[in-house]
Amino acid sequence: EYTVFKLGAFRNRWLLFAISVAIMLQLAVIYVPFLQVAFGTVPLSIDKWGIAVLAGGSLFVIEEMRKLLFPRLFTLGKWRPVK
Protein backbone atom coordinates (compact mmCIF):
# COMPACT_ATOMS: atom_id res chain seq x y z
CA GLU A 1 0.00 0.00 0.00
CA TYR A 2 2.84 2.43 0.76
CA THR A 3 5.63 3.47 -1.55
CA VAL A 4 9.27 3.08 -0.61
CA PHE A 5 9.48 6.85 -0.33
CA LYS A 6 6.52 7.15 2.07
CA LEU A 7 7.92 4.40 4.29
CA GLY A 8 11.30 6.12 4.47
CA ALA A 9 13.14 2.92 3.60
CA PHE A 10 16.15 4.87 2.35
CA ARG A 11 16.65 6.31 5.85
CA ASN A 12 16.88 2.86 7.42
CA ARG A 13 20.61 2.27 7.92
CA TRP A 14 20.25 -1.45 8.62
CA LEU A 15 18.22 -2.00 5.47
CA LEU A 16 20.76 -0.09 3.37
CA PHE A 17 23.57 -2.07 5.01
CA ALA A 18 21.84 -5.39 4.26
CA ILE A 19 21.21 -4.41 0.64
CA SER A 20 24.85 -3.32 0.25
CA VAL A 21 26.13 -6.61 1.69
CA ALA A 22 23.81 -8.61 -0.59
CA ILE A 23 25.05 -6.71 -3.65
CA MET A 24 28.70 -7.19 -2.65
CA LEU A 25 28.18 -10.93 -2.10
CA GLN A 26 26.44 -11.25 -5.47
CA LEU A 27 29.29 -9.42 -7.20
CA ALA A 28 31.79 -11.68 -5.43
CA VAL A 29 30.00 -14.81 -6.66
CA ILE A 30 30.02 -13.43 -10.20
CA TYR A 31 33.59 -12.08 -10.36
CA VAL A 32 35.82 -13.89 -7.81
CA PRO A 33 37.42 -16.85 -9.65
CA PHE A 34 37.15 -19.54 -6.93
CA LEU A 35 33.54 -18.52 -6.23
CA GLN A 36 32.82 -18.71 -9.97
CA VAL A 37 33.96 -22.32 -9.92
CA ALA A 38 32.04 -23.14 -6.74
CA PHE A 39 28.77 -21.60 -7.96
CA GLY A 40 29.18 -22.24 -11.69
CA THR A 41 28.96 -18.57 -12.68
CA VAL A 42 30.63 -16.52 -15.39
CA PRO A 43 31.36 -12.78 -15.48
CA LEU A 44 28.57 -10.66 -16.93
CA SER A 45 29.22 -8.31 -19.82
CA ILE A 46 28.05 -4.70 -19.71
CA ASP A 47 25.07 -5.41 -21.97
CA LYS A 48 23.87 -8.19 -19.65
CA TRP A 49 24.19 -5.81 -16.67
CA GLY A 50 22.17 -3.27 -18.62
CA ILE A 51 19.39 -5.79 -19.20
CA ALA A 52 19.36 -6.78 -15.52
CA VAL A 53 19.32 -3.19 -14.25
CA LEU A 54 16.69 -2.16 -16.78
CA ALA A 55 14.43 -5.10 -15.91
CA GLY A 56 14.75 -4.62 -12.16
CA GLY A 57 14.50 -0.86 -12.34
CA SER A 58 11.44 -0.92 -14.57
CA LEU A 59 9.64 -3.31 -12.22
CA PHE A 60 10.45 -1.02 -9.30
CA VAL A 61 9.15 2.05 -11.15
CA ILE A 62 5.99 0.28 -12.34
CA GLU A 63 5.15 -0.98 -8.85
CA GLU A 64 5.79 2.42 -7.24
CA MET A 65 3.54 4.07 -9.85
CA ARG A 66 0.85 1.46 -9.19
CA LYS A 67 1.00 2.21 -5.47
CA LEU A 68 0.64 5.94 -6.13
CA LEU A 69 -2.20 5.64 -8.65
CA PHE A 70 -4.10 2.66 -7.20
CA PRO A 71 -2.98 2.25 -3.58
CA ARG A 72 -5.60 -0.34 -2.62
CA LEU A 73 -5.78 -2.27 -5.88
CA PHE A 74 -4.69 -5.63 -4.44
CA THR A 75 -5.95 -5.29 -0.85
CA LEU A 76 -9.56 -6.34 -1.44
CA GLY A 77 -10.38 -9.32 0.76
CA LYS A 78 -7.01 -9.36 2.49
CA TRP A 79 -6.62 -9.45 6.24
CA ARG A 80 -6.12 -6.04 7.80
CA PRO A 81 -5.20 -5.30 11.41
CA VAL A 82 -7.87 -3.72 13.59
CA LYS A 83 -7.24 -0.01 14.09
QUISULMO-V527999 format. One record per backbone hydrogen bond with DSSP energy under -0.5 kcal/mol. CO is the residue of the C=O (numbers start at 1). NH is the residue of the N-H. Records with the same first field share a line. If there is no record, write none. Layout:
# QUISULMO-V527999
CO=NH ; NH
This chain:
# QUISULMO-V527999
3=7
4=8 ; 9
8=11
9=12
11=13
12=16
13=17
14=18
15=19
16=20
17=21
18=22
19=23
20=24
21=25
22=26
23=27
24=28
25=29
26=30
27=31
28=32
31=33
32=35 ; 36
33=37
34=38
35=39
36=40 ; 41
45=49
46=50
47=51
48=52
49=53
50=54
51=55
52=56
53=57
54=58
55=59
56=60
57=61
58=62
59=63
60=64
61=65
62=66
63=67
64=68
65=69
66=70
70=73
72=75
75=78
